[in-house]
Amino acid sequence: MKTEILIIGGGSIGVCSAHFLNQAGHDVTLVDKDDICAGSSYGNAGLVVPSHSIPLSAPGVWLKGLKWMFNPESPFYIKPRMDKDLISWLWKFKAACNTGHMHHVTPLIREMSLASVILFDKIANIDGLEFDYEKRGHLIAYITEKGLEDGKAEARILTKHGVETQVMDAEELQALDPEIESRAIGGIFYPQDAHLTPHKFVNGLATHIQRNGVKFHSAEAIGFESSDQQLRKVITTKGDIEAEQVVIAAGSWSPLLGQELGINLPIQPAKGYSITFKRPETSPTVGISLAESKVAVTPMGDRLRFAGTLELAGLDFAINKRRVQAILNAVPKYMPQLDPSNLEVLEIWRGLRPCSPDGLPFLGRSRFYKNLIIAAGHAMIGISLGPITGKLVTQITREETPMVDLTAMSPERFK
Ligand SMILES: Cc1cc2nc3c(=O)[nH]c(=O)nc-3n(C[C@H](O)[C@H](O)[C@H](O)COP(=O)(O)OP(=O)(O)OC[C@H]3O[C@@H](n4cnc5c(N)ncnc54)[C@H](O)[C@@H]3O)c2cc1C
């Protein structure tokens, strides 16, 4: 099989890349080893979040993480094991947990997130494409004084970097959704944020681009043939594919493909869970993050989703019921009406966030293979950054100047 551009991976990043490449008139084929949107892009919290512009590797996170590690119900967990990739990743992560790095990276993520919101607006206007996209902002709610103080400090950093923030007291916060009793003592409202149903977004866009000529091929990429710094063929479980340019957008599996090419992509899968319910009659209308518990509550059309936890356990899909229960237990502490025992569960899901150690994706053309582009490692914000990443992949592919400075995102920045 031959194609002009081959994309490996049909999640938010791969499908958005295929969309903008198709729009620019390219011949695009997308391969996925599974169904489209079967990875992390399926059951996540669906928040579009310029408010999450501070990277995970922020000052203080390292120590907080160590403390949480020993609590089986904490929102963060590292499965103890002698894994040299994990150890090396943690080392890099620790090195990135500093103020200088945070102030360098935050404006980049903010710029990408805000550009993505504009692109979401355009995608939401595509005829027949409906993914419950709501631009209502996003609230981070706090039930402790200490939490609220930390939240205000975070909001000050974000304000400094141009993200709109509104500090709310308990009364103002309650007024956002008056029918839902809130036990929060205060919160930060981020008016530029939005929410959507992620599988409807990715699958809907996939259907749209397929109608417009993008070819989908159900196969696993298992290797490459190259010569003269060019990829000549991608070897898949269902035949070889010759492509003029190749995009790796395989989320948490990208390091395996990197290994085949001798490229080190330090991405750790960070497992999270979601529990989706039939939307109750009384439901929040904005996305709400429960700060101390690190749980997100998102209304999605006729559904309501709780999502959370971050487990570094490798490419492991086991469901830890204790952690699922911890998510369920957290919500009524903030909103007693949302007691899960009164809600109808539709689905329990887990997915693997593809986390880089420095909070930036790997995005750019490879130095080793002239026709290879990498777009992976979007961690907790790969839905938010899907459209802008797709646009940037298109600009890189077409040798245009990218609309965001990608120097810090170089795919080969870690040796
Ligand atoms: C609990 C949870 C909550 C989250 N909440 C949010 C949120 O509110 N907002 C937000 O922006 N982000 C959120 N995220 C993060 C977001 O889900 C990810 O960043 C995003 O989905 C990553 O997209 P991706 O396309 O890189 O990877 P994926 O969606 O995982 O897609 C990768 C695809 O590549 C395919 N693939 C892998 N290897 C191969 C191969 N060798 N050959 C062919 N195909 C291959 C896989 O089958 C998969 O379909 C959350 C994640 C979790 C787990």
The ligand as an SDF file (V2000), in Angstrom:
LIG
                    3D

 53 58  0  0  0  0  0  0  0  0999 V2000
   -8.7400    9.5750   33.5920 C   0  0  0  0  0  0  0  0  0  0  0  0
   -8.2570   10.5210   32.5110 C   0  0  0  0  0  0  0  0  0  0  0  0
   -8.7820   11.7960   32.4310 C   0  0  0  0  0  0  0  0  0  0  0  0
   -8.3260   12.6900   31.4660 C   0  0  0  0  0  0  0  0  0  0  0  0
   -8.9190   13.9040   31.3360 N   0  0  0  0  0  0  0  0  0  0  0  0
   -8.5410   14.7580   30.3590 C   0  0  0  0  0  0  0  0  0  0  0  0
   -9.1960   16.0090   30.1980 C   0  0  0  0  0  0  0  0  0  0  0  0
  -10.1280   16.3460   30.9150 O   0  0  0  0  0  0  0  0  0  0  0  0
   -8.7740   16.8350   29.2110 N   0  0  0  0  0  0  0  0  0  0  0  0
   -7.7250   16.5000   28.3880 C   0  0  0  0  0  0  0  0  0  0  0  0
   -7.3510   17.3140   27.5430 O   0  0  0  0  0  0  0  0  0  0  0  0
   -7.1010   15.3000   28.4980 N   0  0  0  0  0  0  0  0  0  0  0  0
   -7.4870   14.4220   29.4610 C   0  0  0  0  0  0  0  0  0  0  0  0
   -6.8580   13.2220   29.6060 N   0  0  0  0  0  0  0  0  0  0  0  0
   -5.6790   12.9450   28.7630 C   0  0  0  0  0  0  0  0  0  0  0  0
   -6.0650   12.5260   27.3650 C   0  0  0  0  0  0  0  0  0  0  0  0
   -6.9940   11.4660   27.4480 O   0  0  0  0  0  0  0  0  0  0  0  0
   -4.8040   12.0870   26.5930 C   0  0  0  0  0  0  0  0  0  0  0  0
   -3.8020   13.0650   26.7010 O   0  0  0  0  0  0  0  0  0  0  0  0
   -5.1230   11.9150   25.1060 C   0  0  0  0  0  0  0  0  0  0  0  0
   -6.2400   11.0800   24.9510 O   0  0  0  0  0  0  0  0  0  0  0  0
   -3.9110   11.3450   24.3660 C   0  0  0  0  0  0  0  0  0  0  0  0
   -4.2930   11.1740   23.0220 O   0  0  0  0  0  0  0  0  0  0  0  0
   -3.3710   10.3510   22.0290 P   0  0  0  0  0  0  0  0  0  0  0  0
   -4.0120   10.4280   20.6990 O   0  0  0  0  0  0  0  0  0  0  0  0
   -1.9560   10.7990   22.1700 O   0  0  0  0  0  0  0  0  0  0  0  0
   -3.3720    8.8550   22.6200 O   0  0  0  0  0  0  0  0  0  0  0  0
   -4.4920    7.7260   22.5910 P   0  0  0  0  0  0  0  0  0  0  0  0
   -5.8600    8.2720   22.6580 O   0  0  0  0  0  0  0  0  0  0  0  0
   -4.1120    6.7240   23.6250 O   0  0  0  0  0  0  0  0  0  0  0  0
   -4.3490    7.0970   21.1490 O   0  0  0  0  0  0  0  0  0  0  0  0
   -3.2320    6.3530   20.7470 C   0  0  0  0  0  0  0  0  0  0  0  0
   -3.7050    5.3640   19.6930 C   0  0  0  0  0  0  0  0  0  0  0  0
   -2.5690    4.7450   19.1040 O   0  0  0  0  0  0  0  0  0  0  0  0
   -2.8930    3.4100   18.8110 C   0  0  0  0  0  0  0  0  0  0  0  0
   -1.6470    2.6740   18.6770 N   0  0  0  0  0  0  0  0  0  0  0  0
   -0.6930    2.5110   19.6170 C   0  0  0  0  0  0  0  0  0  0  0  0
    0.3350    1.7940   19.1310 N   0  0  0  0  0  0  0  0  0  0  0  0
    0.0320    1.5050   17.8430 C   0  0  0  0  0  0  0  0  0  0  0  0
    0.6950    0.7820   16.8300 C   0  0  0  0  0  0  0  0  0  0  0  0
    1.8980    0.2380   17.0270 N   0  0  0  0  0  0  0  0  0  0  0  0
    0.0960    0.6560   15.6270 N   0  0  0  0  0  0  0  0  0  0  0  0
   -1.1200    1.2140   15.4080 C   0  0  0  0  0  0  0  0  0  0  0  0
   -1.8040    1.9040   16.3550 N   0  0  0  0  0  0  0  0  0  0  0  0
   -1.2240    2.0620   17.5480 C   0  0  0  0  0  0  0  0  0  0  0  0
   -3.7400    2.9880   20.0080 C   0  0  0  0  0  0  0  0  0  0  0  0
   -4.5300    1.8640   19.7140 O   0  0  0  0  0  0  0  0  0  0  0  0
   -4.5570    4.2520   20.2760 C   0  0  0  0  0  0  0  0  0  0  0  0
   -5.7980    4.2170   19.6120 O   0  0  0  0  0  0  0  0  0  0  0  0
   -7.2910   12.2990   30.5580 C   0  0  0  0  0  0  0  0  0  0  0  0
   -6.7820   10.9970   30.6250 C   0  0  0  0  0  0  0  0  0  0  0  0
   -7.2440   10.1020   31.5900 C   0  0  0  0  0  0  0  0  0  0  0  0
   -6.6940    8.6980   31.6260 C   0  0  0  0  0  0  0  0  0  0  0  0
  1  2  1  0
  2  3  1  0
  2 52  2  0
  3  4  2  0
  4  5  1  0
  4 50  1  0
  5  6  2  0
  6  7  1  0
  6 13  1  0
  7  8  2  0
  7  9  1  0
  9 10  1  0
 10 11  2  0
 10 12  1  0
 12 13  2  0
 13 14  1  0
 14 15  1  0
 14 50  1  0
 15 16  1  0
 16 17  1  0
 16 18  1  0
 18 19  1  0
 18 20  1  0
 20 21  1  0
 20 22  1  0
 22 23  1  0
 23 24  1  0
 24 25  2  0
 24 26  1  0
 24 27  1  0
 27 28  1  0
 28 29  2  0
 28 30  1  0
 28 31  1  0
 31 32  1  0
 32 33  1  0
 33 34  1  0
 33 48  1  0
 34 35  1  0
 35 36  1  0
 35 46  1  0
 36 37  1  0
 36 45  1  0
 37 38  2  0
 38 39  1  0
 39 40  1  0
 39 45  2  0
 40 41  1  0
 40 42  2  0
 42 43  1  0
 43 44  2  0
 44 45  1  0
 46 47  1  0
 46 48  1  0
 48 49  1  0
 50 51  2  0
 51 52  1  0
 52 53  1  0
M  END
$$$$
